[in-house]
Amino acid sequence: MREEIIISGRMNPNIDPYLHIWHWQIPMYLFLGGLAAGILFLSSYYIVTGKEGKYPTASYVSTLIVPFLLVLGLGFLFLDLKHKLYFWRLYTTIRLESPMSWGAWILMLITPLSFLLAAINLKKVRPGWKWKYPLLEILDQFFEKYRKAIAWILVIAAPILGIYTGILFSAFNARPLWNTSILGPLFLVSGLSTGAAVNILFTKQHAEKLAYSRIDLILIGIELFLITHMFMGFKASTQVQIESANLFLGGPFTASFWVLVVMLGLVIPAFLEILELRKFKIPSLVPAGLVLIGGLILRFILTDAGQMSRWLY
């Protein structure tokens, strides 16, 4: 018989040192939301600047998958909800101080607009396409007139969606790893990078592919800067922030983060894209696929590590 004297609730299993309540559905939702935001921003930017002809893949083709990404992401979010029948209550109020309220309403705006943009672009991708029902054809012609207006809304709303996925974490003051203003910009830039990677995969024009590679290369550089700045900030902060950083600097997430996210997801794709810009022949699937995988693993690791970080002082 083993006798234990409990003098604190700190070390109760699954309560402290961490309460694991967010599982795989959340990082999947954050990844798909950031990816959709990246694709929509690039597309809407080229539309409002009149560069559709120069970048047809970003302007037309990749937008066709965005509605599926958003619906799938919302499906994962729905699976994570404890009281699923009450999700609609998010739309009965607006709380400006709540990141979840911002996220719910921005998704309410972006999701239908993404369907409209995809439907309008379908004829650009498949010339001669006709809707089966006359009413849909009339609606398509009607919204085609407002395509640029839709793009203007999305060029503002898409970055909000991208940055919200990081702010959702940073608003949790009880988790020191998440409690940093870097996560919003980091997730936004990561979403834009994965959006550029999708365009690299979809394009069939070499010149267009090189343009997306240049964009992705810049975004990867910004990501590396933000990651470095985040850890520098943690190491120069309080003891709990230092211990949070140590999860990645000798702790349980060291190998997975620096190998899978930084090396395979950022450094190696950047090196391959530099080689491609130097006229070496690199298969598109390799750097673009690594960027997408790295972006997904980044969110999984930060979700798990954030729940392990805690305040003890």
N, C-alpha and C positions, 0 to 999 in steps of 0.2 A: 504494500500500500504506500502510495506516494502522497506526502502532505505538502501543500504549497500555501504560503502566506501571501495574499494579494494586497499590496500596499498602494497600488496605483492602477488606474485603468489604461495606462499608456501602452502596455504590451499585450492587450487582449487581441487574439487572432482576428484578422479582418476588420478591426476597429482602429488600432494604432500599432505600428507606425503608419499604416495607410489604410484607407477605406476604398476598396476597389469597386466602384459603382458604374464606371463607364467602360464598356467592353468594345469589341471589334466594330460594332455598328457606328460608333462615333467617329473614329478615324476614317472609316470608309465614307461617311457622310461629308466630313470635312475635306477629304481628298476630291471627291466628285464635285462638291460645291466650288472649291478653288479651281479645279480644271474647267468647269463650266464658265466661271467668271473670267478666266484667262482667255478662253476661246471667244467669248462674247465681246470682251474689250477689244481684242485685236480686230475682230470683224467689224464692230461698230466704228472703230477708229478709222479704218480704211474706207468705210462707207461715207462718213462725214467729211473726210479729207479728199474724197473723189479719186481714191487710188484702187478702186475695185478691179479695174482692168489689169493693173499691174500685179495685184495679189488676189487672184480669184479663189484660191484654196481657202485662205482665211476669211475672205468676204462672203463666200457662198458655201463651199463644200463642208467645212468643219462645223458650221452652224447647224447642220442637219442632225448631228448627234446630241446637241445640247439638251433638247427636251428630254431625251432618254436618260442622260446623265442626271438631270435635276430630279426627275421622277424616281429614278433608282436611289439617289441619295436621300430623298424624302422618305422613301420606303424603308431604308435602313434606320433613319431617325425615328420613324413610327414604331419599328420593332423595338427600339430601345426604351420607348415610353412605358412607364409603369401603369398609368391610367390612360389607356389608349382612347377610350370613348370621349375623353374630355379635351382632346387636342384643340378643338375649335375655340376654346376659351381664350387662346392666345390672340384671337382676332376680335375679341369683344372689348379690348382696351389697348391703349398705347402707353407704354412706360418708357420715357426717354432715357431713364437711368439704367434700363435693363438691356444688355446685349441680346438676350434671347428674343425680346420684343422687337428690336431692330431687325434681327435675322428673320423672324417670322414675316414681318411686313415687307422686307426687301425681297424675300422669296415670293411673296404674294404678287409683287410687281413684276419681277423678272420672269417667272415661270410662264405666264400667258404670253408675254412679249417674245420669249424664246420660241414658243410655238408659232407665233405669227411670223417671225423672221425666217424660221425654217420653212414654213409653208410658202412664203414669198420667194425664197431662194431656190425652191425645188425646181421651178421653171428655168432658172439660170443654170442649174446643174444638168437638168434633163430637158433640153429644148423640145418643144412640141408636146410637153406634158399637159394633159387636160384633166380637170377634176371630174369625177364620175357624176356628181350632182350639180345642176346649174346654180344652185344657191351658193355652193362653195366657190364656184368660178366667179360669181359676182362679188363675193366677199374678198377673194384673192385680188381682183382688179381694184377694189376699193382701197384695201390696205397697201397695195403697191404704190399708190400715190403718196402714202405717208411713211414710206420706207426710211427715208432720211430722218424723219421726226422720231421714229422708233429707235433708230441708231443713236440719236442724240441722247435719248433717255438712258439707253443701255451703256453708253460711253461713260456716264456718271454712275449709274446703278451697279454696273459690274465690278468696279474697284471697291465699292462699298461692301458687296457680297464677299469679295476676296479678303478684304481686311477684317471683316466681321468674323470669319472663321478663326482668326488668331485672337481677336478681342474676346471671343467667347471663353477662351482659356485665361487670358490675362486679367479678366475681371474677378477671378477666384483668388482673393487675397489670402485665403487659408492655405494655398499651395504655393510656396515660395518659388518653385521652378517656373510656374505659369505667370507669376505676378511680375511681369516685365513688359514694358511698352514695345519691346522688339518683336514680340510674336505677331502682332497685327501686320506690320510691314513685311516680316519674314514669310508669313503665309500668303500674303498678296503676291510677292515676287515669285514665290514658289509656284503659285497657281498660274501666273503669267508664263513662267518657264515651261510648265507642263502643257499649257495651251499652245505655245510655240512648237513644242515637241510633237504634238498631234498634227499640226500643220506640216511639219517636216515629213511625217509618215504619209500624209495624204497627198502631198503635191507630186505632180508628175513633171514639173518644169525645173530644170537644174538651177536656173537663175533665181527662181522663187525660193527653192530649197536653201540656197546660199544666203538669201536675205533673212530667212527665219533662223538659220544657224547663227548669223551675226547677232540677231536679237537675243537668242537664247544664250549666247556667249556673254553678252553684257549682263543679262539677268543672273546667270550663274555667278559672275563676279560680285554682283550686289548681294546675292545670297551668302556667299562666303564671307563678305565683309560684315553682314548682319550677324551671322553665327559667331564670328570672332568677337564682335562688339558685345554680343550677349554674354559670352563667357567672361570677357574682361570686366563687364559690369558686375557679374555675380561674384567674381573673385575679389573685387574691390569693395564689396558690400558687407552685410552682416554675416554672422556665423551660419545662419540657416541658409542664406543664399550660397555661401561658400560650399556647404555640404550638398546643396542641390547641384551645383556645378561638378562636384566630385563624383556624382553618379555617372558622369561622362568622362571624368579625368581619373581613371583608375577604378571606378565603380562598376556595377553590373552592366551598364549600358555602353561602356567604353568601346568594345570591339564592334558591336552592332552599329553604333552611331558613326564612328569614324571610318569604318570599313564600308558599310552598306550605304550610308547616306552621303558622307563627305567624299570618299574616294570613288565608289562605284556610281553614285548618283549625281556627283558634281564635277570632281576633278577629272576623271577619265572621260566623261562626255565632252567636257570643255577641251581637253587635249585632242580628242578625235575631231571635234568641229574645227579646231585650229588647223589640223592636218588637211581637212577637207577644203578649207579656205585657201590653203597653200597648194591646192590642185591635186592632192592625193585622193584616190578613190576609196571612199568609206561607205559601207552599206548604211542606208538611212535608219534601218531598224535598230542598229546597235546604240548610237548615242541617244536617239529619241527614246528608245525603250528603257535605257538606263535612267534617263531623267524622270520618266514616269514612275518607274519602280522606286527610285530614290525619294521622290515626292510622297509616295504612298507610305514608305517605311518611316520617313520623317514624322509623319502624323501618328503612326502607331507608337513609335518610341516616345514621343513627347506626351502622348496620352497616358501611357503606362508610367513613365518616369515622373510625370507631374503628380500622379496620385500617390507615388511613393515619397515625394518630398513633404516635409512637415515642419511645423513650428514646435520647437522644444524649449525655447529660451524666452 
